[in-house]
Amino acid sequence: MQTQHGFLVVDADRERQKIVHTLLEFIGEHCESVPPDALPEGAQQAACRVVVAGSEVAEEWLNGCQKPYITLGWTPVKSNGAYLGALNQPFKLSQFQELLRTLSRRQHFHHEHHFSGSDARLFRSLVGTSKAMQQVRQMITQVAPTDASVLILGESGTGKEVVARNLHFQSNRKDGPFVPVNCGAIPAELLESELFGHEKGAFTGAVAARKGRFELAQGGTLFLDEIGDMPLNMQVKLLRVLQEKTFERVGGAKPIKADVRIVAATHRALPQMIEDGRFREDLYYRLNVFPIEMPALRERADDIPLLVNELLSRLEAEEGKALTFSQGALESLAQHPWPGNVRELANLVERLLILYPNQQVDVGHLPRTYQYGEVSHFDAAKEEALEREALMSIFLDEPLSEEMEAELAAPMAMAVDGVGAATLPPDGINLKEMLADLETDLIRQALDNCDNVVARAAELLGMRRTTLVEKMRKYGLGKSLD
């Protein structure tokens, strides 16, 4: 099979199959169409996202397929758990898009990756098919079962804590606690007590003994975020704990065993800080046993559609509102430099869900900072809606709206204006027939001049391709969409 992560349309009804195929291509999906009796061997394992199946396709084949599927006009008695619903004639674009949204929520990421001996659900936050993200996931899988210290590097907002949590849940300490502490958010005079705890009366205000983060993380993982912001005096004490595997509470003398795995993270350049005397070199090498570098979002822009899907699936589950992005909007987002990385993208998606609930976001809906290329406010969204309506009318015999009727009539009015003034004969004329003949003649001329290339002919006539196709069908000019 040639389809890669697209749709496989299996139907004996050729006309219905062509409609589905055209709709899928029109909304930008890759697809392949075959009749049921021509399915090649191994088609059940084809690398497609979903199967669209006519009634002639046996339920046994679908259950063995292990792919999500949409049925065409029938409902299976039993399914493999991945059944998404029936697509009934006439096919409504809104119904079709809702099925695709359901598919996206169920399958947008995990089918791309398989981790031996690990649960792929743990990697949902590490979305991406880029080489850099594949390397990150591979490194997590390799180091997680060990107790080696890990240093996670990367810009702010790239998901360093997500990596730390995945390391913990993939490790032998997964049943223990995961304790994060932001070294840059705690005042220097309180950091020692926060990490190691204190005894009653150790300092003014210490009215009771208190466990520190090291004790709370016993048997689990201690995540030291923004380790580059830790004061030098605390770096010395942390180094001692890492070397001796023991510590004392502030104001106490009893050694406590430190049974924790250390994972640290920073957005700072630690080697430069060492040269500047702001970070201890010996601590750096204690922490940097196994470094993992998170790529910036601008370095993996191809992952943005997957990230958007993941963020939307979470927000839809929490808010009960849906949102989709047009291809143009996704392409515009891919050109943004993303100084805030994935955190910035998450904030943008949440903002758009609030502004445009249950709608499709186009380039014109994006904040100006995220708009790249030519944007004419919401005209692009309107244009797309009109084109879709024209396509639906062509294939599904649905009535056109008054707005679309005006769109179809406008090019003809322009053509008549271009011919020049005409004189009305004394006996009168059949204006409708005359205009139809004139329109047919102009369309034929445009097609002849463009070697029957519909898209180029449409440009000559000042109309959209779908509008021209509708007029060709109306006048029986015999040019197909193929």
C-alpha positions in Angstrom: 0.0 0.0 0.0 1.2 3.5 -0.8 -0.9 5.4 1.8 1.3 6.7 4.6 -0.6 7.8 7.8 -3.5 8.7 5.6 -6.9 7.1 4.7 -7.7 3.9 3.0 -11.1 4.0 1.3 -12.5 0.5 0.6 -15.8 0.5 -1.2 -17.5 -1.3 -4.1 -19.7 1.7 -4.8 -17.3 3.7 -7.1 -19.4 6.9 -7.1 -19.6 7.0 -3.3 -15.9 6.1 -3.1 -15.0 9.0 -5.4 -17.0 11.4 -3.3 -15.2 10.4 -0.1 -11.9 10.4 -1.8 -12.5 13.9 -3.2 -13.6 15.2 0.2 -10.5 13.8 1.9 -8.2 15.4 -0.7 -10.0 18.7 -0.5 -9.4 19.0 3.2 -5.8 18.1 2.7 -5.7 14.4 3.7 -3.7 11.7 1.9 -5.8 8.8 0.8 -5.9 5.7 -1.4 -9.1 4.1 -2.8 -9.5 0.4 -3.7 -12.5 -1.9 -4.3 -12.9 -4.7 -1.7 -12.0 -7.4 -4.1 -8.7 -5.7 -5.0 -7.3 -5.4 -1.5 -3.6 -6.5 -1.7 -2.1 -9.0 0.7 -1.1 -7.3 3.9 -3.5 -4.4 3.5 -4.7 -4.9 7.1 -1.2 -3.8 8.2 -1.0 -0.8 5.9 0.4 2.3 7.5 -2.8 4.3 7.2 -4.5 6.3 10.0 -8.0 5.0 9.3 -10.0 2.8 7.0 -13.2 4.1 5.4 -15.2 1.0 4.6 -18.3 0.3 2.5 -20.9 -2.4 3.5 -19.2 -5.0 1.3 -16.2 -5.0 3.6 -16.5 -7.9 6.0 -16.5 -7.2 9.7 -13.9 -9.9 10.2 -11.5 -8.0 8.0 -12.1 -4.8 9.9 -11.6 -6.5 13.3 -8.4 -8.0 12.1 -7.3 -4.7 10.7 -6.6 -3.1 14.1 -7.1 0.3 12.6 -9.8 2.9 13.5 -12.5 2.9 10.8 -15.5 4.8 9.6 -18.3 2.8 7.9 -20.2 4.1 4.8 -23.9 3.7 5.5 -23.8 0.7 7.8 -23.0 -0.1 11.4 -21.0 -3.2 12.4 -22.5 -5.7 14.9 -19.2 -5.8 16.7 -15.9 -3.9 16.4 -12.3 -4.0 17.5 -12.9 -1.0 19.8 -11.5 1.5 17.3 -14.8 2.1 15.4 -15.5 5.8 14.9 -19.0 5.9 13.5 -21.0 5.7 10.3 -20.8 8.2 7.4 -24.3 8.3 5.9 -25.4 9.7 2.6 -25.7 12.5 1.9 -22.3 13.1 3.4 -22.3 16.3 5.5 -19.0 18.1 5.8 -19.7 19.0 9.4 -20.3 15.3 10.3 -17.2 14.2 8.4 -15.0 16.8 10.2 -16.4 15.8 13.6 -15.4 12.2 12.8 -11.9 13.4 11.8 -11.6 15.4 15.1 -12.5 12.2 17.0 -9.8 10.3 15.1 -7.3 13.0 15.8 -7.9 12.9 19.5 -7.6 9.1 19.6 -4.7 8.6 17.4 -2.7 11.7 16.8 0.6 10.5 18.3 1.0 7.1 19.8 0.8 5.1 16.6 4.0 6.7 15.4 6.2 5.3 18.2 6.7 2.0 19.9 8.8 1.6 23.0 9.9 -1.9 24.0 9.2 -2.6 27.6 7.7 0.8 28.3 4.2 2.4 28.2 4.0 4.8 25.3 1.3 6.9 27.1 4.1 8.3 29.3 5.5 10.0 26.3 2.3 11.9 25.3 3.9 15.1 26.5 7.0 14.5 24.4 5.2 14.9 21.2 7.1 15.1 17.9 8.4 13.0 15.1 11.5 15.2 14.5 14.9 13.5 14.8 15.8 15.5 17.9 12.7 14.4 19.7 13.3 10.8 18.7 16.8 11.0 20.2 15.4 12.5 23.4 12.9 9.6 23.8 15.6 7.0 23.0 18.0 8.6 25.6 15.2 8.5 28.2 14.5 4.9 27.5 18.3 4.1 27.9 19.0 5.9 31.1 15.7 5.6 33.0 16.4 2.1 34.4 19.7 3.2 35.9 20.3 5.5 39.0 22.7 7.8 37.0 22.4 11.5 37.6 20.8 13.3 34.6 21.3 16.9 33.5 18.5 18.2 31.2 19.6 21.2 29.2 17.4 23.5 27.0 15.7 26.9 26.7 12.9 27.9 29.0 9.6 26.4 28.0 11.0 23.4 26.1 9.6 20.8 28.5 12.5 19.9 30.7 10.3 18.9 33.7 8.3 16.7 31.3 11.5 14.8 30.5 12.3 14.5 34.3 8.9 13.1 35.0 9.2 10.6 32.2 12.6 9.6 33.5 11.0 8.9 36.9 8.0 6.9 35.6 10.3 4.8 33.4 12.7 4.0 36.2 12.7 1.4 38.9 11.7 4.2 41.4 8.4 4.9 39.7 6.5 3.7 42.8 8.4 6.3 44.9 7.7 10.0 45.0 8.7 12.6 42.3 9.7 15.8 44.1 10.4 18.9 42.1 12.1 22.0 43.6 12.8 25.2 41.7 16.2 26.4 42.9 15.8 29.8 41.4 12.4 30.5 43.0 13.4 29.9 46.7 15.4 32.7 48.5 19.0 31.7 49.2 18.6 31.9 53.0 15.7 29.4 52.9 17.0 27.0 50.2 19.1 24.9 52.7 16.1 24.3 54.9 13.9 23.6 51.9 16.3 20.9 50.6 17.5 19.3 53.9 14.7 20.2 56.4 15.3 21.6 59.9 15.0 20.7 63.5 12.8 22.5 66.0 14.5 25.7 67.2 17.2 25.6 64.5 16.4 29.2 63.7 13.9 31.9 64.6 10.5 30.7 63.5 11.4 27.0 63.4 8.6 26.0 65.9 8.6 22.4 64.8 10.8 19.9 63.0 10.3 19.8 59.2 11.3 17.3 56.5 13.2 18.7 53.5 12.8 17.7 49.9 15.6 15.1 50.1 13.6 13.3 52.8 10.3 13.7 51.0 11.9 12.2 47.8 13.3 9.1 49.6 13.0 6.0 47.4 12.1 8.3 44.4 13.4 11.1 42.3 14.5 14.6 43.3 14.2 17.1 40.4 16.4 20.2 40.9 15.0 22.6 38.3 17.1 25.7 37.4 20.2 24.3 39.1 22.2 27.1 37.5 20.5 29.6 39.9 21.7 27.8 43.0 24.0 30.0 45.2 27.6 28.9 45.5 27.4 28.1 49.2 24.5 25.7 48.5 26.4 24.1 45.6 29.1 23.0 48.1 26.5 21.4 50.4 24.7 19.7 47.5 28.0 18.3 46.3 28.7 16.9 49.7 25.4 15.1 49.7 26.0 13.7 46.3 29.4 12.4 47.3 28.5 10.9 50.7 24.9 10.0 50.1 24.0 11.4 53.5 22.8 14.8 54.9 21.7 16.4 58.2 18.8 18.7 58.8 19.5 22.3 59.6 20.2 22.4 63.4 20.6 18.6 63.6 23.5 16.3 63.9 22.0 12.9 63.0 23.0 11.8 59.5 20.2 10.8 57.2 20.7 8.5 54.2 19.9 10.1 50.9 18.2 7.3 48.9 17.2 9.5 45.9 17.9 9.8 42.2 19.0 13.3 41.2 17.7 14.8 38.0 18.7 18.5 37.4 17.8 21.0 34.7 18.9 24.4 33.6 18.5 26.8 30.7 21.9 28.4 31.5 25.2 27.7 29.9 27.0 26.0 32.8 30.5 25.7 31.2 30.4 29.5 30.8 29.3 30.0 34.4 32.2 27.8 35.5 34.6 30.0 33.7 33.0 33.1 35.3 33.3 31.5 38.8 29.5 31.2 39.3 29.2 27.4 39.2 31.4 24.7 40.7 33.1 22.5 38.2 33.1 19.5 40.5 29.3 19.8 41.0 28.9 20.1 37.2 30.6 16.8 36.6 28.6 15.1 39.4 25.4 16.2 37.8 26.4 15.9 34.1 26.7 12.1 34.1 24.1 11.7 31.4 23.1 15.0 29.6 19.9 15.3 27.7 19.4 18.4 25.5 15.8 19.5 24.7 15.5 21.2 21.3 13.9 24.6 20.9 10.5 24.6 19.2 11.8 26.7 16.3 14.3 23.8 15.5 11.4 21.3 15.2 8.7 23.3 13.6 7.4 20.2 11.8 6.2 19.0 15.2 3.8 21.9 15.7 0.7 20.2 14.3 1.2 17.2 16.6 1.8 19.5 19.6 -1.3 21.5 18.8 -3.4 18.3 18.6 -2.0 17.1 22.0 -2.7 20.5 23.6 -6.2 20.6 22.1 -7.1 17.1 23.3 -6.2 18.1 26.8 -8.1 21.3 26.7 -11.2 19.7 25.1 -11.2 17.1 27.9 -11.0 19.9 30.6 -13.2 22.6 29.0 -15.6 20.6 26.8 -14.9 22.8 23.8 -13.4 21.9 20.5 -11.1 23.8 18.2 -9.5 23.1 14.8 -6.7 24.8 12.9 -6.6 25.3 9.2 -3.6 24.3 7.2 -2.8 27.9 6.6 -2.8 28.7 10.3 -0.5 25.8 11.0 1.9 26.9 8.3 1.9 30.4 9.8 2.7 29.1 13.2 5.6 27.1 11.8 7.3 30.3 10.7 7.2 31.9 14.2 10.5 31.9 16.1 8.8 30.8 19.4 11.1 32.4 22.0 8.8 30.9 24.7 8.9 27.4 23.1 6.2 24.9 23.9 4.9 26.9 26.9 4.3 29.8 24.5 2.4 27.5 22.1 0.3 26.1 24.9 -0.7 29.6 26.1 -1.6 30.6 22.5 -3.8 27.5 22.0 -5.6 28.1 25.3 -6.2 31.8 24.3 -7.6 30.8 20.9 -9.9 28.2 22.5 -11.4 30.9 24.7 -11.8 33.3 21.7 -13.1 30.9 19.1 -14.7 27.9 20.9 -16.0 25.1 18.5 -14.6 27.0 15.5 -11.8 26.6 13.0 -8.9 29.0 13.4 -7.4 30.5 10.2 -4.5 32.8 9.8 -6.7 35.8 10.2 -7.8 34.6 13.6 -4.2 34.4 14.9 -2.7 37.4 16.9 -0.8 39.6 14.6 2.5 38.5 16.1 1.8 35.0 14.7 0.6 36.0 11.3 3.1 35.3 8.4 2.5 35.8 4.7 -0.4 37.6 3.2 -3.4 38.0 5.5 -6.6 39.8 4.7 -8.3 39.5 8.1 -11.1 36.9 7.8 -11.5 36.9 4.0 -9.4 33.7 3.8 -11.8 31.9 6.1 -14.8 33.2 4.1 -13.1 32.1 0.8 -12.5 28.6 2.2 -16.1 28.3 3.3 -17.4 29.3 -0.1 -15.1 26.9 -1.9 -16.3 24.0 0.4 -19.9 24.9 -0.2 -19.3 24.8 -3.9 -17.6 21.5 -3.7 -20.5 20.0 -1.6 -23.0 21.3 -4.2 -21.1 19.6 -7.0 -20.9 16.2 -5.4 -23.8 16.0 -3.0 -26.5 17.9 -4.9 -27.0 20.2 -1.9 -28.7 23.6 -2.5 -26.5 26.6 -2.6 -26.8 29.5 -0.2 -27.8 33.0 -1.6 -24.2 34.1 -1.0 -22.8 31.2 -3.1 -25.4 31.9 -5.9 -24.2 35.5 -6.0 -20.6 34.2 -6.3 -21.6 32.0 -9.3 -23.4 34.9 -11.0 -20.7 37.5 -10.5 -18.2 36.2 -13.0 -20.9 36.1 -15.7 -21.9 39.7 -15.1 -18.2 40.7 -15.4 -17.9 38.8 -18.7 -21.0 40.6 -20.1 -19.6 43.9 -19.1 -16.4 43.1 -20.9 -18.2 42.4 -24.2 -19.5 45.9 -24.5 -23.0 47.5 -24.9 -25.6 45.4 -26.8 -28.7 46.6 -28.8 -32.1 45.0 -27.9 -33.8 43.7 -31.1 -37.3 45.0 -31.8 -38.8 41.5 -31.2 -36.9 41.1 -27.9 -34.7 38.2 -26.9 -34.5 35.3 -24.4 -31.9 36.9 -22.1 -31.4 33.7 -20.1 -30.5 31.6 -23.1 -28.3 34.4 -24.6 -26.3 34.7 -21.4 -26.0 30.9 -21.1 -24.7 30.7 -24.7 -22.3 33.6 -24.1 -21.0 32.0 -20.8 -20.6 28.6 -22.5 -18.7 30.2 -25.3 -16.3 32.1 -23.0 -15.7 29.0 -20.9 -14.9 27.0 -24.0 -12.5 29.7 -25.2 -10.7 29.8 -21.8 -10.3 26.0 -21.8 -9.0 26.0 -25.3 -6.5 28.8 -24.5 -5.3 26.9 -21.5 -5.1 23.4 -23.0 -8.1 22.3 -20.9 -6.3 23.0 -17.6 -9.3 24.0 -15.4 -7.3 25.9 -12.8 -5.7 28.2 -15.5 -9.0 28.7 -17.3 -10.6 29.7 -14.0 -7.9 32.4 -13.6 -8.6 33.8 -17.1 -12.3 34.0 -16.2 -11.7 35.5 -12.8 -13.4 32.8 -10.8 -12.5 30.0 -8.5 -11.7 26.5 -9.8 -14.7 25.0 -8.0 -17.0 27.6 -9.5 -15.8 26.9 -13.0 -16.2 23.1 -12.5 -19.8 23.7 -11.3 -20.6 25.8 -14.4 -19.0 23.1 -16.7 -21.2 20.5 -15.1 -24.2 22.8 -15.5 -23.6 23.3 -19.2 -22.5 19.7 -19.9 -19.1 20.6 -21.1 -17.8 17.2 -20.1 -14.6 18.1 -18.3 -14.2 16.0 -15.1 -12.5 16.8 -11.9 -9.7 14.2 -12.4 
